[in-house]
Amino acid sequence: MKKLVLATGNLHKVEELKEMLQDCGWEIDSLASFPEFVMPEETGDSFAANALIKARAVAEYTNCVALADDSGLEVDILDGRPGVYSARFAGLQKSDRANNTLLLQLLSDVSQEQRSAHFKASIAIAIPQGTHFICEGVCPGIIATESVGDGGFGYDCLLFLPEYQKTVAQLTLAEKNKISHRAKAVEQAIPILKKIFSV
């Protein structure tokens, strides 16, 4: 059986990605099986660049096909911030609560019409021989005025989806995995992975 290693230590992402890839018939592993591996620093200036840094490092280390995700929130009125700094927006301690609090403070005087934002995900696929592929997906919405919902992670409790009348954090995992930025990127990635594993 072909093995795909998910290049993340984030258990929430591992759960989501495994759910999305469960019908593909591949063995799916994660960095939990490689505790000695040290993830390289994310020095890229885009989600795609950071995802590729991680995927290449994991593919080289494990000698397996690797899939890495880098994603975050881009708020239009903040010129795309927090962007690649989404996880550490409020500081290097990487606290979801602190990040959400800071974002709400920055938008406290901003009207609903100006609170447009989107989640963006870049997925990089790397094979040990050096070839790589990039897939991207976007999930648009509006930043809520307060945290709503207890599902998901990160900024899920703040991105309100008008068509669902819910924040991402109020969606079931099945609903989220149909419409999320990561789901859209994975949808593009699956045909690429099928070609890789058919060789």
C-alpha positions in Angstrom: 0.0 0.0 0.0 1.2 3.5 -0.8 2.0 5.7 2.2 1.2 9.4 2.5 2.7 11.4 5.4 0.8 14.4 6.6 3.4 17.0 7.3 1.8 18.6 10.4 1.9 18.2 14.1 -1.5 19.9 14.4 -3.9 17.1 15.6 -7.0 19.1 14.3 -5.5 19.3 10.8 -4.6 15.6 10.9 -8.2 14.7 11.8 -9.6 16.9 9.1 -7.2 15.7 6.4 -7.7 12.0 7.3 -11.4 12.5 7.1 -11.1 14.1 3.6 -8.7 11.4 2.3 -10.3 8.3 4.0 -11.8 6.9 0.8 -8.6 7.0 -1.3 -7.2 3.7 -0.1 -3.8 4.9 0.9 -2.0 4.4 4.2 -2.1 7.8 5.8 0.5 8.6 8.5 1.4 11.8 10.4 4.4 13.3 12.1 3.3 11.5 15.3 5.1 8.5 13.9 8.3 10.5 13.5 8.8 12.1 16.9 12.5 12.8 16.3 11.8 14.9 13.2 12.2 18.6 13.6 10.0 20.8 11.4 11.9 23.5 9.6 11.1 27.1 10.3 8.3 28.6 8.1 10.2 31.5 6.5 8.0 31.8 3.3 6.1 35.0 2.5 3.0 33.0 1.3 1.0 30.0 2.4 2.2 28.1 -0.6 5.9 28.8 0.2 5.5 27.7 3.8 3.6 24.5 2.8 6.3 23.6 0.3 9.1 24.1 2.9 7.3 21.6 5.2 6.3 19.1 2.5 9.9 18.9 1.0 11.5 18.4 4.4 9.1 15.6 5.4 9.3 13.9 2.1 13.1 13.9 2.3 13.1 12.7 5.9 10.5 9.9 5.6 11.3 8.9 2.0 7.5 9.0 1.4 5.1 11.2 -0.4 4.3 14.2 1.9 1.4 16.5 2.0 1.7 19.8 3.9 -0.9 22.5 4.5 -0.4 26.1 5.4 -3.4 28.2 5.9 -4.8 31.2 7.6 -7.2 34.1 7.6 -6.9 37.1 5.4 -9.0 40.1 6.3 -9.6 42.6 3.5 -9.7 45.8 5.5 -6.4 44.8 7.2 -4.7 44.4 3.8 -4.7 40.6 4.1 -3.5 40.3 7.7 -3.0 38.2 9.7 -2.1 36.1 6.6 1.0 33.9 7.0 1.2 35.2 10.6 -2.3 33.8 11.5 -1.1 31.3 14.1 1.2 33.9 15.8 -0.8 37.1 15.2 -0.9 38.0 18.9 2.6 36.7 19.7 4.8 33.7 19.5 2.9 31.8 22.1 0.4 30.9 19.3 -2.8 31.3 21.3 -6.1 31.0 19.5 -7.9 33.0 22.2 -5.3 35.8 22.1 -5.4 35.9 18.3 -9.2 36.1 18.2 -9.2 38.8 20.9 -6.7 40.9 19.0 -8.6 40.6 15.7 -11.9 41.7 17.3 -10.1 44.7 18.9 -8.7 45.7 15.5 -12.2 45.5 13.9 -14.2 46.9 16.8 -15.2 50.1 14.9 -15.5 48.4 11.5 -19.0 48.0 10.0 -20.3 44.7 8.9 -20.0 45.7 5.3 -16.3 46.2 5.7 -15.6 42.9 7.6 -15.2 40.7 4.6 -12.5 38.0 5.0 -11.6 34.5 3.9 -9.7 31.5 4.9 -7.0 30.5 2.4 -5.3 27.1 2.3 -2.3 26.1 0.3 -1.4 22.4 0.1 2.0 21.3 -1.1 2.6 17.7 -2.2 6.3 16.6 -2.4 7.8 13.3 -3.4 11.3 12.3 -2.3 12.7 12.6 -5.8 12.1 16.3 -5.6 8.9 16.9 -7.7 6.2 19.1 -6.0 2.7 20.4 -6.6 0.7 23.2 -5.1 -3.1 23.3 -4.7 -5.1 26.2 -3.2 -8.6 26.8 -1.8 -10.5 29.7 -0.4 -13.5 29.9 2.0 -15.1 33.5 2.1 -17.1 35.0 4.9 -17.5 37.9 7.3 -15.8 38.5 10.6 -18.3 38.2 13.4 -18.4 40.7 16.2 -17.9 38.0 18.8 -16.8 34.4 19.1 -19.6 32.0 18.2 -19.4 28.2 18.3 -17.1 25.7 20.0 -16.1 23.5 17.0 -13.0 23.7 14.9 -9.9 25.7 15.9 -8.1 29.0 15.1 -10.4 31.7 13.8 -13.3 29.3 13.0 -15.4 30.9 15.7 -15.1 34.3 14.0 -15.6 33.6 10.3 -19.4 33.9 9.7 -20.7 32.2 6.5 -23.8 34.1 5.3 -25.1 31.1 3.2 -25.1 28.9 6.3 -26.0 31.6 8.9 -23.3 30.1 11.1 -19.7 30.5 11.9 -17.3 27.8 10.7 -17.1 26.7 14.4 -20.8 25.9 14.3 -20.6 23.6 11.4 -20.3 19.8 11.8 -17.1 18.3 10.7 -18.9 16.8 7.7 -20.2 20.2 6.7 -16.9 21.9 7.2 -15.1 19.2 5.1 -17.4 20.0 2.1 -16.9 23.8 2.0 -13.7 24.7 3.8 -10.6 26.2 2.2 -8.7 23.1 3.1 -11.4 20.8 1.6 -11.2 22.8 -1.7 -7.4 22.5 -1.8 -7.6 18.7 -1.0 -10.2 18.2 -3.8 -7.5 19.5 -6.2 -4.8 17.4 -4.5 -6.5 14.0 -4.7 -6.2 13.6 -8.6 -2.5 14.6 -8.3 -1.9 12.0 -5.5 -3.8 9.3 -7.5 -1.4 9.9 -10.5 1.6 9.8 -8.1 0.5 6.6 -6.5 -0.4 4.9 -9.8 3.2 5.0 -11.1 
